[in-house]
Amino acid sequence: MRYLEDAAIVKTQFEDADFWLIRKGSYDMVGCPTKTYSPEHIGVKVTRTDVLVPDYLYYVFLHFYKKGCFKPLAHGSLKLQHIRVSEVKRIKFLD
């Protein structure tokens, strides 16, 4: 497993996901993990439960968010930012 997409399904409009990342919003909110579904959020569903525990991955993403890891991925105008699903899929876990 090198990238997130190797161990999880990552997409929008994914009601059956384990958790979601806020995709659109203010610069400070994009990438924030949540347990509340919205079709606009990026859903993450772990498929390799032999490697990743979904609840643990949620807290990993909470750590990434609090450290500001999503801020460099934010695109858009001054008030409305967004992160891309393709960039979330390519988050590296191992080199």
A tleap script that builds the chain and sets N, CA, C and O, in Angstrom:
source leaprc.protein.ff14SB
mol = sequence {
  NMET ARG TYR LEU GLU ASP ALA ALA ILE VAL
  LYS THR GLN PHE GLU ASP ALA ASP PHE TRP
  LEU ILE ARG LYS GLY SER TYR ASP MET VAL
  GLY CYS PRO THR LYS THR TYR SER PRO GLU
  HIE ILE GLY VAL LYS VAL THR ARG THR ASP
  VAL LEU VAL PRO ASP TYR LEU TYR TYR VAL
  PHE LEU HIE PHE TYR LYS LYS GLY CYS PHE
  LYS PRO LEU ALA HIE GLY SER LEU LYS LEU
  GLN HIE ILE ARG VAL SER GLU VAL LYS ARG
  ILE LYS PHE LEU CASP
}
set mol.1.N position { 0.853 -1.176 0.000 }
set mol.1.CA position { 0.000 0.000 0.000 }
set mol.1.C position { 0.893 1.231 0.000 }
set mol.1.O position { 1.652 1.465 0.940 }
set mol.2.N position { 0.792 2.000 -1.049 }
set mol.2.CA position { 1.591 3.215 -1.155 }
set mol.2.C position { 0.732 4.467 -1.022 }
set mol.2.O position { 1.112 5.422 -0.346 }
set mol.3.N position { -0.419 4.453 -1.669 }
set mol.3.CA position { -1.326 5.602 -1.653 }
set mol.3.C position { -2.648 5.203 -1.002 }
set mol.3.O position { -2.955 4.018 -0.869 }
set mol.4.N position { -3.417 6.195 -0.602 }
set mol.4.CA position { -4.725 5.937 -0.002 }
set mol.4.C position { -5.599 5.108 -0.928 }
set mol.4.O position { -6.293 4.199 -0.471 }
set mol.5.N position { -5.578 5.406 -2.221 }
set mol.5.CA position { -6.427 4.684 -3.171 }
set mol.5.C position { -6.101 3.193 -3.244 }
set mol.5.O position { -6.903 2.417 -3.764 }
set mol.6.N position { -4.954 2.781 -2.738 }
set mol.6.CA position { -4.596 1.363 -2.710 }
set mol.6.C position { -5.309 0.604 -1.592 }
set mol.6.O position { -5.343 -0.627 -1.602 }
set mol.7.N position { -5.879 1.331 -0.632 }
set mol.7.CA position { -6.513 0.685 0.519 }
set mol.7.C position { -7.927 1.176 0.789 }
set mol.7.O position { -8.576 0.717 1.728 }
set mol.8.N position { -8.412 2.116 -0.038 }
set mol.8.CA position { -9.745 2.685 0.220 }
set mol.8.C position { -10.371 3.184 -1.076 }
set mol.8.O position { -9.679 3.517 -2.038 }
set mol.9.N position { -11.685 3.225 -1.070 }
set mol.9.CA position { -12.435 3.875 -2.148 }
set mol.9.C position { -12.613 5.323 -1.732 }
set mol.9.O position { -13.021 5.607 -0.606 }
set mol.10.N position { -12.309 6.232 -2.638 }
set mol.10.CA position { -12.383 7.666 -2.349 }
set mol.10.C position { -13.184 8.325 -3.467 }
set mol.10.O position { -12.753 8.335 -4.620 }
set mol.11.N position { -14.371 8.883 -3.120 }
set mol.11.CA position { -15.200 9.526 -4.136 }
set mol.11.C position { -16.268 10.393 -3.482 }
set mol.11.O position { -16.516 10.292 -2.281 }
set mol.12.N position { -16.895 11.244 -4.284 }
set mol.12.CA position { -18.016 12.054 -3.806 }
set mol.12.C position { -19.309 11.267 -3.989 }
set mol.12.O position { -19.323 10.216 -4.628 }
set mol.13.N position { -20.387 11.784 -3.425 }
set mol.13.CA position { -21.711 11.137 -3.485 }
set mol.13.C position { -21.607 9.673 -3.044 }
set mol.13.O position { -22.072 8.763 -3.730 }
set mol.14.N position { -20.982 9.477 -1.879 }
set mol.14.CA position { -20.671 8.142 -1.375 }
set mol.14.C position { -21.264 7.980 0.018 }
set mol.14.O position { -20.578 8.130 1.029 }
set mol.15.N position { -22.554 7.671 0.044 }
set mol.15.CA position { -23.292 7.597 1.302 }
set mol.15.C position { -22.815 6.467 2.207 }
set mol.15.O position { -22.969 6.548 3.425 }
set mol.16.N position { -22.238 5.414 1.631 }
set mol.16.CA position { -21.816 4.242 2.400 }
set mol.16.C position { -20.368 4.343 2.903 }
set mol.16.O position { -19.814 3.348 3.369 }
set mol.17.N position { -19.757 5.510 2.818 }
set mol.17.CA position { -18.364 5.675 3.249 }
set mol.17.C position { -18.228 5.533 4.762 }
set mol.17.O position { -19.203 5.665 5.501 }
set mol.18.N position { -17.008 5.263 5.206 }
set mol.18.CA position { -16.717 5.180 6.641 }
set mol.18.C position { -16.702 6.569 7.279 }
set mol.18.O position { -17.126 6.737 8.422 }
set mol.19.N position { -16.214 7.558 6.535 }
set mol.19.CA position { -16.205 8.964 6.964 }
set mol.19.C position { -16.035 9.824 5.717 }
set mol.19.O position { -15.808 9.311 4.621 }
set mol.20.N position { -16.148 11.130 5.898 }
set mol.20.CA position { -16.075 12.064 4.768 }
set mol.20.C position { -15.119 13.196 5.096 }
set mol.20.O position { -14.872 13.509 6.261 }
set mol.21.N position { -14.583 13.806 4.038 }
set mol.21.CA position { -13.753 15.002 4.159 }
set mol.21.C position { -14.505 16.159 3.517 }
set mol.21.O position { -15.070 16.010 2.433 }
set mol.22.N position { -14.513 17.295 4.172 }
set mol.22.CA position { -15.182 18.469 3.608 }
set mol.22.C position { -14.394 18.904 2.378 }
set mol.22.O position { -13.211 19.234 2.468 }
set mol.23.N position { -15.064 18.900 1.231 }
set mol.23.CA position { -14.417 19.187 -0.048 }
set mol.23.C position { -14.481 20.659 -0.421 }
set mol.23.O position { -13.531 21.190 -0.997 }
set mol.24.N position { -15.585 21.326 -0.101 }
set mol.24.CA position { -15.780 22.731 -0.470 }
set mol.24.C position { -16.056 23.555 0.771 }
set mol.24.O position { -16.741 23.110 1.692 }
set mol.25.N position { -15.511 24.768 0.782 }
set mol.25.CA position { -15.777 25.656 1.907 }
set mol.25.C position { -14.673 26.672 2.066 }
set mol.25.O position { -13.966 27.006 1.115 }
set mol.26.N position { -14.537 27.153 3.275 }
set mol.26.CA position { -13.497 28.140 3.548 }
set mol.26.C position { -12.131 27.459 3.549 }
set mol.26.O position { -12.021 26.238 3.660 }
set mol.27.N position { -11.114 28.269 3.423 }
set mol.27.CA position { -9.729 27.792 3.415 }
set mol.27.C position { -9.423 26.977 4.672 }
set mol.27.O position { -8.666 26.007 4.621 }
set mol.28.N position { -10.013 27.375 5.794 }
set mol.28.CA position { -9.758 26.688 7.062 }
set mol.28.C position { -10.569 25.405 7.245 }
set mol.28.O position { -10.256 24.609 8.130 }
set mol.29.N position { -11.598 25.189 6.434 }
set mol.29.CA position { -12.464 24.019 6.630 }
set mol.29.C position { -12.204 22.870 5.657 }
set mol.29.O position { -12.529 21.724 5.968 }
set mol.30.N position { -11.625 23.150 4.485 }
set mol.30.CA position { -11.436 22.061 3.521 }
set mol.30.C position { -10.507 21.002 4.095 }
set mol.30.O position { -9.478 21.312 4.694 }
set mol.31.N position { -10.894 19.744 3.898 }
set mol.31.CA position { -10.121 18.618 4.405 }
set mol.31.C position { -10.518 18.151 5.785 }
set mol.31.O position { -10.015 17.131 6.256 }
set mol.32.N position { -11.409 18.872 6.449 }
set mol.32.CA position { -11.832 18.481 7.793 }
set mol.32.C position { -12.640 17.181 7.721 }
set mol.32.O position { -13.635 17.124 6.999 }
set mol.33.N position { -12.233 16.134 8.457 }
set mol.33.CA position { -13.010 14.895 8.450 }
set mol.33.C position { -14.288 15.050 9.267 }
set mol.33.O position { -14.335 15.785 10.253 }
set mol.34.N position { -15.309 14.345 8.833 }
set mol.34.CA position { -16.598 14.383 9.516 }
set mol.34.C position { -17.265 13.021 9.410 }
set mol.34.O position { -16.972 12.239 8.506 }
set mol.35.N position { -18.151 12.753 10.331 }
set mol.35.CA position { -18.949 11.518 10.294 }
set mol.35.C position { -20.336 11.790 9.716 }
set mol.35.O position { -21.186 10.900 9.707 }
set mol.36.N position { -20.571 13.011 9.235 }
set mol.36.CA position { -21.861 13.416 8.693 }
set mol.36.C position { -21.806 13.421 7.173 }
set mol.36.O position { -20.955 14.082 6.578 }
set mol.37.N position { -22.712 12.685 6.548 }
set mol.37.CA position { -22.748 12.574 5.088 }
set mol.37.C position { -23.289 13.832 4.422 }
set mol.37.O position { -24.251 14.440 4.891 }
set mol.38.N position { -22.662 14.199 3.341 }
set mol.38.CA position { -23.154 15.198 2.399 }
set mol.38.C position { -22.673 14.752 1.028 }
set mol.38.O position { -21.532 14.310 0.894 }
set mol.39.N position { -23.522 14.859 0.001 }
set mol.39.CA position { -23.086 14.425 -1.331 }
set mol.39.C position { -21.878 15.217 -1.846 }
set mol.39.O position { -21.159 14.752 -2.730 }
set mol.40.N position { -21.662 16.396 -1.298 }
set mol.40.CA position { -20.531 17.234 -1.716 }
set mol.40.C position { -19.216 16.821 -1.064 }
set mol.40.O position { -18.146 17.144 -1.580 }
set mol.41.N position { -19.279 16.113 0.061 }
set mol.41.CA position { -18.062 15.697 0.764 }
set mol.41.C position { -17.385 14.544 0.029 }
set mol.41.O position { -18.010 13.834 -0.758 }
set mol.42.N position { -16.106 14.376 0.302 }
set mol.42.CA position { -15.344 13.255 -0.256 }
set mol.42.C position { -15.460 12.079 0.711 }
set mol.42.O position { -14.999 12.152 1.850 }
set mol.43.N position { -16.074 11.007 0.250 }
set mol.43.CA position { -16.233 9.818 1.079 }
set mol.43.C position { -15.011 8.921 1.015 }
set mol.43.O position { -14.389 8.772 -0.036 }
set mol.44.N position { -14.673 8.324 2.155 }
set mol.44.CA position { -13.549 7.393 2.241 }
set mol.44.C position { -14.054 6.107 2.865 }
set mol.44.O position { -14.552 6.106 3.991 }
set mol.45.N position { -13.924 5.008 2.128 }
set mol.45.CA position { -14.347 3.686 2.606 }
set mol.45.C position { -13.148 2.749 2.520 }
set mol.45.O position { -12.659 2.461 1.427 }
set mol.46.N position { -12.679 2.277 3.657 }
set mol.46.CA position { -11.521 1.388 3.699 }
set mol.46.C position { -11.905 0.032 3.116 }
set mol.46.O position { -12.887 -0.581 3.534 }
set mol.47.N position { -11.113 -0.427 2.139 }
set mol.47.CA position { -11.335 -1.748 1.539 }
set mol.47.C position { -10.306 -2.756 2.042 }
set mol.47.O position { -10.546 -3.963 2.006 }
set mol.48.N position { -9.178 -2.268 2.504 }
set mol.48.CA position { -8.115 -3.136 3.021 }
set mol.48.C position { -8.111 -3.080 4.537 }
set mol.48.O position { -7.212 -2.500 5.145 }
set mol.49.N position { -9.131 -3.692 5.149 }
set mol.49.CA position { -9.225 -3.668 6.607 }
set mol.49.C position { -8.147 -4.532 7.267 }
set mol.49.O position { -7.976 -4.492 8.485 }
set mol.50.N position { -7.429 -5.306 6.469 }
set mol.50.CA position { -6.287 -6.045 7.013 }
set mol.50.C position { -5.089 -5.123 7.242 }
set mol.50.O position { -4.148 -5.483 7.950 }
set mol.51.N position { -5.129 -3.947 6.646 }
set mol.51.CA position { -4.034 -2.977 6.751 }
set mol.51.C position { -4.449 -1.738 7.541 }
set mol.51.O position { -3.654 -1.199 8.312 }
set mol.52.N position { -5.690 -1.283 7.353 }
set mol.52.CA position { -6.183 -0.051 7.980 }
set mol.52.C position { -7.508 -0.288 8.701 }
set mol.52.O position { -8.397 -0.960 8.180 }
set mol.53.N position { -7.626 0.260 9.881 }
set mol.53.CA position { -8.886 0.250 10.621 }
set mol.53.C position { -9.589 1.580 10.298 }
set mol.53.O position { -8.992 2.641 10.482 }
set mol.54.N position { -10.843 1.546 9.822 }
set mol.54.CA position { -11.522 2.780 9.417 }
set mol.54.C position { -11.534 3.877 10.478 }
set mol.54.O position { -11.288 5.039 10.158 }
set mol.55.N position { -11.815 3.531 11.731 }
set mol.55.CA position { -11.840 4.550 12.784 }
set mol.55.C position { -10.449 5.146 13.023 }
set mol.55.O position { -10.325 6.336 13.310 }
set mol.56.N position { -9.415 4.328 12.906 }
set mol.56.CA position { -8.050 4.836 13.052 }
set mol.56.C position { -7.728 5.804 11.918 }
set mol.56.O position { -7.138 6.860 12.148 }
set mol.57.N position { -8.120 5.441 10.684 }
set mol.57.CA position { -7.856 6.310 9.535 }
set mol.57.C position { -8.566 7.651 9.688 }
set mol.57.O position { -8.036 8.685 9.281 }
set mol.58.N position { -9.755 7.639 10.270 }
set mol.58.CA position { -10.472 8.892 10.540 }
set mol.58.C position { -9.600 9.819 11.399 }
set mol.58.O position { -9.478 11.009 11.110 }
set mol.59.N position { -9.002 9.268 12.446 }
set mol.59.CA position { -8.166 10.084 13.331 }
set mol.59.C position { -6.838 10.480 12.679 }
set mol.59.O position { -6.270 11.520 13.011 }
set mol.60.N position { -6.347 9.663 11.762 }
set mol.60.CA position { -5.170 10.056 10.978 }
set mol.60.C position { -5.505 11.299 10.158 }
set mol.60.O position { -4.723 12.248 10.109 }
set mol.61.N position { -6.680 11.286 9.511 }
set mol.61.CA position { -7.090 12.446 8.718 }
set mol.61.C position { -7.395 13.655 9.596 }
set mol.61.O position { -7.169 14.790 9.179 }
set mol.62.N position { -7.897 13.431 10.787 }
set mol.62.CA position { -8.101 14.536 11.719 }
set mol.62.C position { -6.748 15.167 12.075 }
set mol.62.O position { -6.633 16.389 12.159 }
set mol.63.N position { -5.749 14.345 12.279 }
set mol.63.CA position { -4.392 14.830 12.546 }
set mol.63.C position { -3.857 15.620 11.344 }
set mol.63.O position { -3.304 16.707 11.510 }
set mol.64.N position { -4.026 15.063 10.121 }
set mol.64.CA position { -3.594 15.768 8.909 }
set mol.64.C position { -4.263 17.139 8.832 }
set mol.64.O position { -3.615 18.142 8.534 }
set mol.65.N position { -5.559 17.168 9.104 }
set mol.65.CA position { -6.314 18.424 9.035 }
set mol.65.C position { -5.784 19.442 10.052 }
set mol.65.O position { -5.551 20.602 9.712 }
set mol.66.N position { -5.599 19.001 11.293 }
set mol.66.CA position { -5.139 19.917 12.345 }
set mol.66.C position { -3.723 20.413 12.100 }
set mol.66.O position { -3.372 21.508 12.538 }
set mol.67.N position { -2.908 19.634 11.412 }
set mol.67.CA position { -1.547 20.043 11.078 }
set mol.67.C position { -1.507 20.950 9.842 }
set mol.67.O position { -0.451 21.478 9.496 }
set mol.68.N position { -2.663 21.133 9.172 }
set mol.68.CA position { -2.715 22.012 8.001 }
set mol.68.C position { -2.276 21.359 6.707 }
set mol.68.O position { -1.919 22.052 5.754 }
set mol.69.N position { -2.297 20.047 6.658 }
set mol.69.CA position { -1.834 19.331 5.467 }
set mol.69.C position { -2.711 19.558 4.233 }
set mol.69.O position { -2.242 19.378 3.110 }
set mol.70.N position { -3.958 19.946 4.419 }
set mol.70.CA position { -4.844 20.147 3.279 }
set mol.70.C position { -4.768 21.566 2.711 }
set mol.70.O position { -5.215 21.806 1.590 }
set mol.71.N position { -4.218 22.485 3.457 }
set mol.71.CA position { -4.147 23.874 2.993 }
set mol.71.C position { -3.373 24.021 1.689 }
set mol.71.O position { -3.803 24.787 0.827 }
set mol.72.N position { -2.245 23.323 1.498 }
set mol.72.CA position { -1.558 23.437 0.211 }
set mol.72.C position { -2.351 22.833 -0.960 }
set mol.72.O position { -2.077 23.145 -2.119 }
set mol.73.N position { -3.324 21.978 -0.660 }
set mol.73.CA position { -4.136 21.355 -1.710 }
set mol.73.C position { -5.365 22.182 -2.077 }
set mol.73.O position { -6.068 21.851 -3.031 }
set mol.74.N position { -5.630 23.249 -1.335 }
set mol.74.CA position { -6.836 24.056 -1.552 }
set mol.74.C position { -6.706 24.883 -2.837 }
set mol.74.O position { -5.679 25.510 -3.097 }
set mol.75.N position { -7.773 24.861 -3.620 }
set mol.75.CA position { -7.849 25.608 -4.874 }
set mol.75.C position { -9.100 26.475 -4.826 }
set mol.75.O position { -10.042 26.165 -4.098 }
set mol.76.N position { -9.115 27.557 -5.596 }
set mol.76.CA position { -10.339 28.338 -5.729 }
set mol.76.C position { -10.150 29.801 -5.440 }
set mol.76.O position { -9.033 30.306 -5.328 }
set mol.77.N position { -11.292 30.474 -5.322 }
set mol.77.CA position { -11.288 31.913 -5.062 }
set mol.77.C position { -10.967 32.185 -3.602 }
set mol.77.O position { -10.742 31.254 -2.829 }
set mol.78.N position { -10.946 33.438 -3.228 }
set mol.78.CA position { -10.590 33.791 -1.860 }
set mol.78.C position { -11.552 33.227 -0.825 }
set mol.78.O position { -11.116 32.745 0.221 }
set mol.79.N position { -12.849 33.279 -1.095 }
set mol.79.CA position { -13.829 32.843 -0.089 }
set mol.79.C position { -14.218 31.373 -0.218 }
set mol.79.O position { -14.522 30.731 0.787 }
set mol.80.N position { -14.214 30.830 -1.431 }
set mol.80.CA position { -14.635 29.439 -1.633 }
set mol.80.C position { -13.458 28.621 -2.137 }
set mol.80.O position { -12.959 28.839 -3.241 }
set mol.81.N position { -13.029 27.692 -1.329 }
set mol.81.CA position { -11.918 26.806 -1.667 }
set mol.81.C position { -12.447 25.387 -1.869 }
set mol.81.O position { -13.556 25.064 -1.445 }
set mol.82.N position { -11.654 24.552 -2.514 }
set mol.82.CA position { -12.018 23.150 -2.655 }
set mol.82.C position { -10.753 22.308 -2.761 }
set mol.82.O position { -9.691 22.801 -3.138 }
set mol.83.N position { -10.887 21.029 -2.420 }
set mol.83.CA position { -9.814 20.074 -2.637 }
set mol.83.C position { -10.310 19.064 -3.649 }
set mol.83.O position { -11.513 18.829 -3.761 }
set mol.84.N position { -9.398 18.470 -4.379 }
set mol.84.CA position { -9.753 17.536 -5.449 }
set mol.84.C position { -9.698 16.092 -4.955 }
set mol.84.O position { -8.816 15.714 -4.183 }
set mol.85.N position { -10.657 15.298 -5.418 }
set mol.85.CA position { -10.700 13.881 -5.069 }
set mol.85.C position { -9.404 13.202 -5.513 }
set mol.85.O position { -8.853 12.376 -4.785 }
set mol.86.N position { -8.924 13.548 -6.695 }
set mol.86.CA position { -7.706 12.917 -7.217 }
set mol.86.C position { -6.511 13.155 -6.301 }
set mol.86.O position { -5.659 12.277 -6.164 }
set mol.87.N position { -6.434 14.314 -5.678 }
set mol.87.CA position { -5.320 14.600 -4.770 }
set mol.87.C position { -5.451 13.840 -3.456 }
set mol.87.O position { -4.447 13.429 -2.874 }
set mol.88.N position { -6.679 13.650 -2.987 }
set mol.88.CA position { -6.889 12.867 -1.763 }
set mol.88.C position { -6.529 11.408 -2.026 }
set mol.88.O position { -5.907 10.765 -1.180 }
set mol.89.N position { -6.909 10.882 -3.179 }
set mol.89.CA position { -6.576 9.498 -3.528 }
set mol.89.C position { -5.072 9.258 -3.524 }
set mol.89.O position { -4.619 8.159 -3.204 }
set mol.90.N position { -4.303 10.274 -3.876 }
set mol.90.CA position { -2.855 10.126 -4.023 }
set mol.90.C position { -2.070 10.521 -2.767 }
set mol.90.O position { -0.859 10.730 -2.841 }
set mol.91.N position { -2.742 10.623 -1.622 }
set mol.91.CA position { -2.021 10.882 -0.377 }
set mol.91.C position { -1.147 9.672 -0.083 }
set mol.91.O position { -1.626 8.538 -0.039 }
set mol.92.N position { 0.136 9.929 0.117 }
set mol.92.CA position { 1.103 8.850 0.343 }
set mol.92.C position { 1.074 8.393 1.792 }
set mol.92.O position { 0.965 9.189 2.724 }
set mol.93.N position { 1.176 7.081 1.943 }
set mol.93.CA position { 1.304 6.492 3.270 }
set mol.93.C position { 2.675 5.832 3.440 }
set mol.93.O position { 3.243 5.846 4.532 }
set mol.94.N position { 3.190 5.267 2.382 }
set mol.94.CA position { 4.511 4.638 2.423 }
set mol.94.C position { 5.283 5.022 1.171 }
set mol.94.O position { 4.691 5.247 0.116 }
set mol.95.N position { 6.579 5.096 1.285 }
set mol.95.CA position { 7.438 5.335 0.110 }
set mol.95.C position { 8.046 4.043 -0.375 }
set mol.95.O position { 8.795 4.042 -1.351 }
savepdb mol mol.pdb
quit
